[in-house]
């Protein structure tokens, strides 16, 4: 139902945010080094 769909969207948002955070973190770490 709608709840399941919302959960899927939330999971995608979490994955996307985690991916961005990791990518940005790697970039910042490289800049510092």
C-alpha positions in Angstrom: 0.0 0.0 0.0 1.0 3.6 0.4 2.9 2.9 3.5 5.1 0.4 1.7 5.7 2.9 -1.1 6.7 5.6 1.4 9.1 3.1 3.0 10.8 2.4 -0.3 11.1 6.2 -1.0 12.6 6.7 2.5 15.1 3.9 1.9 16.1 5.4 -1.4 16.5 8.9 0.2 18.7 7.3 3.0 20.8 5.5 0.4 21.1 8.6 -1.7 22.0 10.8 1.3 24.5 8.2 2.6 26.1 8.0 -0.9 26.4 11.8 -1.2 27.8 12.1 2.4 30.4 9.4 1.7 31.4 11.0 -1.6 31.6 14.5 -0.1 33.6 13.1 2.9 36.0 11.4 0.6 36.5 14.6 -1.3 37.1 16.7 1.8 39.5 14.1 3.2 41.5 14.2 -0.1 41.6 18.0 0.0 42.9 17.9 3.6 45.6 15.4 2.8 
